Amino acid sequence: MARRRRSPSSNDGLRAWLLAEAVEFRTALTTRTVVEPGGARIVRETEHSAVRAAIWRELSGPVEALSAGEACALHRYQLPDNHPAAQHYAGSPSDVLELGVDDVLRLVVD
């Protein structure tokens, strides 16, 4: 089992943490792990079917925005559990937030 990366308890390091989570999620949905006899695990890129290619494109948006330092929208439930904005009293898990280019997290109000 992979060791869980340390999550930030403030906005310092939040962009890097979110990027690592987004890359890991995208990889998990577009690759497969094959367990061979004897327990050896091999990670292989899956065939790029139209569906997998669409998944890759859709999940690449946040990866590209976070890695480029651009503003990125996310939901409160995507924050690390120990982040102050993730606490139950901070709002609804489905609230839309934006991590700005200045790495400040803001609530998006329609």
ABEGO torsion letter per residue (X at the ends): XBBBBBBBABABGAAAAAAAAAAAAAAAAABBBBBBBGGBBBBBBBBBBAAAAAAAAAAAAAAAAAAAGBBBBBBAAABBAABAAABAAAEBAABBBBBBAAGBBBBBBX
